[in-house]
Amino acid sequence: MNIEKGSVVIAKAGRDKGKAFVVLEVQDARFALIADGKRRPIERPKRKNLLHLQATAAATDCITTNRQLRVFLKDYNTGG
């Protein structure tokens, strides 16, 4: 699976390991800007290496607020 804008990804490394995020932008085909709407809001996304992200089959293109993002990711972050 490719990681592109709107993809739901799971962090494989770092302090956010195992948590779900949505990709806001892919930079230089090596890094992605990700957000989860709570710890990492849309206004302050985290820059993460694509090697540290695992793609899922889910994607979205209609999320514009942090609240929508949190609600969308609720099913993916059941453990935390």
DSSP file (Angstrom, degrees, kcal/mol; ACC not computed):
  #  RESIDUE AA STRUCTURE BP1 BP2  ACC     N-H-->O    O-->H-N    N-H-->O    O-->H-N    TCO  KAPPA ALPHA  PHI   PSI    X-CA   Y-CA   Z-CA
    1    1 A M              0   0    0      0, 0.0     2,-0.3     0, 0.0    54,-0.2   0.000 360.0 360.0 360.0 140.7    0.0    0.0    0.0
    2    2 A N        -     0   0    0     54,-0.0     2,-0.7    53,-0.0    54,-0.1  -0.644 360.0-132.6 -88.7 145.9    1.2    3.5   -0.8
    3    3 A I        +     0   0    0     -2,-0.3     2,-0.3    52,-0.1     6,-0.0  -0.893  44.7 147.8 -98.1 119.3    1.2    6.3    1.8
    4    4 A E    >   -     0   0    0     -2,-0.7     3,-2.3    19,-0.0    19,-0.3  -0.857  55.1 -52.7-141.9 175.6   -0.4    9.4    0.3
    5    5 A K  T 3  S+     0   0    0     -2,-0.3    19,-0.2     1,-0.3     3,-0.1  -0.277 124.7  20.1 -55.7 129.5   -2.4   12.4    1.4
    6    6 A G  T 3  S+     0   0    0     17,-2.9    54,-2.2     1,-0.3    -1,-0.3   0.295  90.5 136.7  93.6  -8.8   -5.5   11.2    3.3
    7    7 A S  E <   -A   59   0A   0     -3,-2.3    16,-2.5    52,-0.2     2,-0.5  -0.419  54.1-128.9 -71.6 145.0   -4.1    7.8    4.2
    8    8 A V  E     - B   0  22A   0     50,-2.1    48,-1.6    14,-0.2     2,-0.3  -0.846  35.6-178.4 -91.0 128.8   -4.6    6.4    7.7
    9    9 A V  E     -AB  55  21A   0     12,-2.7    12,-2.5    -2,-0.5     2,-0.5  -0.891  24.4-137.5-128.3 157.0   -1.3    5.1    9.0
   10   10 A I  E     -AB  54  20A   0     44,-2.5    44,-2.7    -2,-0.3     2,-0.3  -0.962  27.8-120.9-113.2 130.6    0.0    3.4   12.2
   11   11 A A  E     -A   53   0A   0      8,-2.3     7,-3.4    -2,-0.5    42,-0.2  -0.552  24.2-174.0 -72.0 130.0    3.3    4.7   13.7
   12   12 A K        +     0   0    0     40,-3.3     2,-0.3    -2,-0.3    41,-0.2   0.560  66.4  28.8 -99.0 -12.3    5.8    1.8   13.9
   13   13 A A  S    S+     0   0    0     39,-0.8     3,-0.3     3,-0.1    -1,-0.1  -0.973  90.3  37.9-147.4 157.8    8.5    3.8   15.9
   14   14 A G  S >  S-     0   0    0     -2,-0.3     3,-1.6     1,-0.2    -3,-0.0  -0.335 101.4 -49.0  95.7-177.6    8.9    6.6   18.4
   15   15 A R  T 3  S+     0   0    0      1,-0.3    -1,-0.2    -2,-0.1    -4,-0.0   0.685 135.3  56.6 -68.6 -17.4    6.9    7.6   21.4
   16   16 A D  T >  S+     0   0    0     -3,-0.3     3,-1.9     3,-0.1    -5,-0.4   0.112  77.3 150.7 -99.2  20.8    3.7    7.4   19.3
   17   17 A K  T <   +     0   0    0     -3,-1.6    -5,-0.2     1,-0.3     3,-0.1  -0.275  66.6  16.7 -56.6 131.4    4.3    3.8   18.3
   18   18 A G  T 3  S+     0   0    0     -7,-3.4    -1,-0.3     1,-0.3     2,-0.2   0.344  97.4 120.4  88.7  -6.2    1.0    1.9   17.7
   19   19 A K    <   -     0   0    0     -3,-1.9    -8,-2.3    -8,-0.1    -1,-0.3  -0.632  60.9-121.4 -94.2 151.5   -1.2    5.0   17.3
   20   20 A A  E     +B   10   0A   0     -2,-0.2     2,-0.3   -10,-0.2   -10,-0.2  -0.679  32.9 172.0 -93.6 144.8   -3.2    5.9   14.2
   21   21 A F  E     -B    9   0A   0    -12,-2.5   -12,-2.7    -2,-0.3     2,-0.4  -0.920  28.9-123.9-141.3 164.0   -2.7    9.2   12.3
   22   22 A V  E     -BC   8  35A   0     13,-2.5    13,-1.7    -2,-0.3     2,-0.5  -0.954  28.7-122.2-112.0 136.0   -3.9   10.7    9.0
   23   23 A V  E     + C   0  34A   0    -16,-2.5   -17,-2.9    -2,-0.4    11,-0.2  -0.651  27.4 179.8 -78.7 123.4   -1.3   11.9    6.5
   24   24 A L  E     -     0   0A   0      9,-3.5     2,-0.3    -2,-0.5    -1,-0.2   0.761  68.2  -6.8 -91.5 -30.5   -1.8   15.6    5.7
   25   25 A E  E     - C   0  33A   0      8,-1.2     8,-3.0   -21,-0.1     2,-0.5  -0.969  57.2-135.6-163.9 146.8    1.1   15.8    3.2
   26   26 A V  E     - C   0  32A   0     -2,-0.3     2,-0.5     6,-0.2     6,-0.3  -0.950  24.7-159.9-109.0 129.2    4.0   13.8    1.8
   27   27 A Q  E >>  - C   0  31A   0      4,-3.2     4,-2.5    -2,-0.5     3,-2.1  -0.931  64.6 -19.9-114.7 128.8    7.3   15.7    1.5
   28   28 A D  T 34 S-     0   0    0     -2,-0.5    -1,-0.1     1,-0.3     4,-0.1   0.676 104.1 -83.3  55.9  22.7   10.2   14.7   -0.8
   29   29 A A  T 34 S+     0   0    0      2,-0.2    -1,-0.3     1,-0.1     3,-0.1   0.702 128.3  70.6  54.8  21.3    8.9   11.1   -1.0
   30   30 A R  T <4 S+     0   0    0     -3,-2.1    20,-2.6     1,-0.3    21,-0.4   0.557  92.7  42.6-133.4 -28.6   10.6   10.4    2.3
   31   31 A F  E  <  -CD  27  49A   0     -4,-2.5    -4,-3.2    18,-0.2     2,-0.3  -0.870  58.6-160.3-125.0 156.4    8.7   12.2    5.0
   32   32 A A  E     -CD  26  48A   0     16,-2.5    16,-2.9    -2,-0.3     2,-0.6  -0.980  18.4-132.3-133.5 148.0    5.0   12.7    5.8
   33   33 A L  E     -CD  25  47A   0     -8,-3.0    -9,-3.5    -2,-0.3    -8,-1.2  -0.905  35.8-175.3 -96.8 121.9    3.2   15.3    7.9
   34   34 A I  E     -CD  23  46A   0     12,-2.8    12,-2.7    -2,-0.6     2,-0.3  -0.862  11.8-178.4-122.7 153.8    0.8   13.4   10.2
   35   35 A A  E     -C   22   0A   0    -13,-1.7   -13,-2.5    -2,-0.3     7,-0.1  -0.987  20.2-170.8-147.0 153.1   -1.9   14.5   12.7
   36   36 A D        -     0   0    0      4,-2.0    37,-0.2    -2,-0.3    -1,-0.1   0.414  46.3-117.9-122.7  -3.6   -4.3   12.8   15.1
   37   37 A G  S    S+     0   0    0      3,-2.1    33,-0.2     1,-0.2     5,-0.1   0.277  98.9  50.1  88.0 -11.8   -6.4   15.8   16.1
   38   38 A K  S    S+     0   0    0      2,-0.3    -1,-0.2     3,-0.1    29,-0.0   0.628 121.7  14.6-119.4 -78.5   -5.5   15.6   19.8
   39   39 A R  S    S+     0   0    0      1,-0.3    -4,-0.0    -3,-0.1     0, 0.0   0.867 141.1  33.4 -70.4 -35.8   -1.9   15.4   20.7
   40   40 A R  S    S-     0   0    0      6,-0.0    -3,-2.1     3,-0.0    -4,-2.0  -0.846  86.0-164.9-120.5  92.3   -0.9   16.4   17.2
   41   41 A P    >   -     0   0    0      0, 0.0     3,-1.3     0, 0.0    -3,-0.1  -0.237  35.4-105.0 -73.0 166.7   -3.6   18.9   15.8
   42   42 A I  T 3  S+     0   0    0      1,-0.3    23,-0.0     2,-0.1    -4,-0.0   0.830 120.9  57.7 -59.2 -33.9   -3.9   19.8   12.2
   43   43 A E  T 3  S+     0   0    0      1,-0.3    -1,-0.3     2,-0.0    -8,-0.0   0.699 117.2  32.5 -71.8 -19.0   -2.3   23.2   12.9
   44   44 A R  S <  S+     0   0    0     -3,-1.3    -1,-0.3     2,-0.0    -2,-0.1  -0.537  82.8 179.4-138.2  68.0    0.9   21.5   14.3
   45   45 A P        -     0   0    0      0, 0.0     2,-0.4     0, 0.0   -10,-0.2  -0.243  27.5-116.1 -72.3 160.5    1.5   18.2   12.4
   46   46 A K  E     -D   34   0A   0    -12,-2.7   -12,-2.8    -6,-0.1     2,-0.6  -0.791  17.6-134.1 -96.6 137.6    4.4   15.9   13.1
   47   47 A R  E     +D   33   0A   0     -2,-0.4     2,-0.4   -14,-0.2   -14,-0.2  -0.823  34.2 177.5 -90.2 122.5    7.0   15.2   10.5
   48   48 A K  E     -D   32   0A   0    -16,-2.9   -16,-2.5    -2,-0.6     2,-0.1  -0.979  33.2-111.4-134.1 139.9    7.7   11.5   10.4
   49   49 A N  E >   -D   31   0A   0     -2,-0.4     3,-1.7   -18,-0.2   -18,-0.2  -0.456  25.5-130.8 -66.3 136.5    9.9    9.3    8.2
   50   50 A L  G >  S+     0   0    0    -20,-2.6     3,-1.5     1,-0.3    -1,-0.1   0.769 106.0  65.8 -62.3 -26.0    7.8    7.1    5.9
   51   51 A L  G 3  S+     0   0    0    -21,-0.4    -1,-0.3     1,-0.3   -20,-0.1   0.735  98.5  54.3 -66.3 -21.5    9.9    4.1    7.0
   52   52 A H  G <  S+     0   0    0     -3,-1.7   -40,-3.3   -40,-0.1   -39,-0.8   0.250  98.2  80.6 -96.2  11.5    8.4    4.5   10.5
   53   53 A L  E <   -A   11   0A   0     -3,-1.5     2,-0.5   -42,-0.2   -42,-0.2  -0.945  62.4-153.2-121.9 141.3    4.8    4.4    9.2
   54   54 A Q  E     -A   10   0A   0    -44,-2.7   -44,-2.5    -2,-0.4     2,-0.1  -0.960  21.2-134.3-112.4 123.4    2.6    1.4    8.3
   55   55 A A  E     -A    9   0A   0     -2,-0.5     2,-0.2   -46,-0.2   -46,-0.2  -0.399  17.3-160.7 -74.7 150.2   -0.1    2.1    5.8
   56   56 A T  E     -     0   0A   0    -48,-1.6   -48,-0.2     2,-0.3   -54,-0.0  -0.721  32.5-108.4-118.3 175.0   -3.7    0.8    6.3
   57   57 A A  E    S+     0   0A   0     -2,-0.2     2,-0.1   -50,-0.1   -48,-0.1   0.647  90.0  94.5 -78.7 -14.6   -6.5    0.3    3.7
   58   58 A A  E     +     0   0A   0    -50,-0.2   -50,-2.1   -51,-0.0    -2,-0.3  -0.449  46.8 164.6 -82.9 151.3   -8.4    3.3    5.0
   59   59 A A  E     -A    7   0A   0    -52,-0.2     2,-0.3    -2,-0.1   -52,-0.2  -0.978  13.3-167.1-156.6 160.4   -8.3    6.8    3.7
   60   60 A T        -     0   0    0    -54,-2.2    -2,-0.0    -2,-0.3     0, 0.0  -0.972  16.3-179.6-147.1 159.2  -10.2   10.0    3.8
   61   61 A D  S    S+     0   0    0     -2,-0.3    -1,-0.1   -54,-0.0   -54,-0.0   0.296  74.3  68.8-139.4   5.8  -10.3   13.3    2.0
   62   62 A C        +     0   0    0    -56,-0.1     2,-0.5     6,-0.0     6,-0.0   0.225  62.5 117.7-116.6  15.5  -13.0   15.3    3.8
   63   63 A I        +     0   0    0      1,-0.2     3,-0.1     5,-0.0    -3,-0.0  -0.733  20.3 154.2 -89.8 126.1  -11.5   16.0    7.2
   64   64 A T        +     0   0    0     -2,-0.5     2,-0.3     1,-0.1    -1,-0.2   0.536  56.1  52.0-124.5 -14.0  -11.1   19.7    7.9
   65   65 A T  S  > S-     0   0    0      1,-0.1     4,-1.8   -23,-0.0     5,-0.1  -0.850  77.2-119.9-125.6 161.7  -11.2   20.0   11.8
   66   66 A N  H  > S+     0   0    0     -2,-0.3     4,-2.6     1,-0.2     5,-0.2   0.863 113.6  56.0 -65.4 -36.0   -9.4   18.3   14.7
   67   67 A R  H  > S+     0   0    0      2,-0.2     4,-2.4     1,-0.2     5,-0.2   0.931 107.2  48.0 -63.3 -45.8  -12.8   17.1   16.0
   68   68 A Q  H  > S+     0   0    0      1,-0.2     4,-2.3     2,-0.2    -1,-0.2   0.887 111.7  51.8 -60.4 -38.6  -13.6   15.3   12.7
   69   69 A L  H  X S+     0   0    0     -4,-1.8     4,-2.2     2,-0.2    -2,-0.2   0.922 109.5  48.2 -65.3 -45.6  -10.1   13.8   12.8
   70   70 A R  H  X S+     0   0    0     -4,-2.6     4,-0.7     1,-0.2    -2,-0.2   0.914 113.2  47.8 -61.8 -43.6  -10.5   12.5   16.3
   71   71 A V  H >< S+     0   0    0     -4,-2.4     3,-0.6     1,-0.2     4,-0.4   0.908 111.9  50.1 -64.6 -42.0  -13.9   10.9   15.6
   72   72 A F  H 3< S+     0   0    0     -4,-2.3     3,-0.5     1,-0.2    -1,-0.2   0.888 114.6  43.3 -63.3 -40.4  -12.6    9.3   12.4
   73   73 A L  H >X S+     0   0    0     -4,-2.2     4,-1.6     1,-0.2     3,-1.0   0.485  85.7  98.1 -85.6  -3.8   -9.5    7.8   14.1
   74   74 A K  T << S+     0   0    0     -4,-0.7     3,-0.2    -3,-0.6    -1,-0.2   0.872  82.2  50.3 -53.7 -43.6  -11.5    6.6   17.2
   75   75 A D  T 34 S+     0   0    0     -3,-0.5     3,-0.5    -4,-0.4    -1,-0.3   0.758 110.9  49.5 -69.1 -24.9  -11.8    3.0   15.8
   76   76 A Y  T <4 S+     0   0    0     -3,-1.0     3,-0.3     1,-0.2    -1,-0.2   0.752 108.9  51.8 -85.6 -25.7   -8.1    2.8   15.1
   77   77 A N    ><  +     0   0    0     -4,-1.6     3,-0.6    -3,-0.2    -1,-0.2  -0.322  64.7 132.3-106.8  49.2   -7.0    4.0   18.5
   78   78 A T  T 3  S+     0   0    0     -3,-0.5    -1,-0.2     1,-0.2    -2,-0.1   0.786  70.0  54.2 -71.3 -26.4   -9.0    1.7   20.7
   79   79 A G  T 3         0   0    0     -3,-0.3    -1,-0.2   -61,-0.2    -2,-0.1   0.634 360.0 360.0 -83.2 -13.4   -6.0    0.8   22.9
   80   80 A G    <         0   0    0     -3,-0.6    -2,-0.2   -62,-0.1    -1,-0.1   0.467 360.0 360.0-139.1 360.0   -4.9    4.2   23.9
